Amino acid sequence: MPGQDDDEHEFDIKWADNAELKEPSARARMLAARWKENPPAPQPFRADPGPRTPRRSSWVSTVIVFGCVAGLILLIGYINYRSSY
């Protein structure tokens, strides 16, 4: 309505939730049209993820990171030591 402030035009979520007709999203419409012609194959509720590779311990990762940082510090120190002569 002309003459009303923008503050009065706020979106009312309760009004939207109580709407009689709710239009599906564009993705839902696209999938419904696609599945009408070619329905997806049934999937089990929780499919077997397959064999898992063993993960490294968090300590191993921490040691690798600290080792790389210490190596970098030593390398920079060595370069500075060699360039000072």
NORMOLIN-V435582 format. One record per backbone hydrogen bond with DSSP energy under -1.0 kcal/mol. CO is the residue of the C=O (numbers start at 0). NH is the residue of the N-H. If there is no record, write none. Layout:
# NORMOLIN-V435582
[[CO:NH] [CO:NH]]
This chain:
# NORMOLIN-V435582
[[0:3] [5:8] [11:15] [12:16] [13:17] [15:18] [24:28] [25:29] [26:30] [27:31] [28:32] [29:33] [30:34] [31:35] [33:37] [56:60] [57:61] [58:62] [59:63] [60:64] [61:65] [62:66] [63:67] [64:68] [65:69] [66:70] [67:71] [68:72] [69:73] [70:74] [71:75] [72:76] [73:77] [74:78] [75:79] [76:80] [77:81] [78:82]]
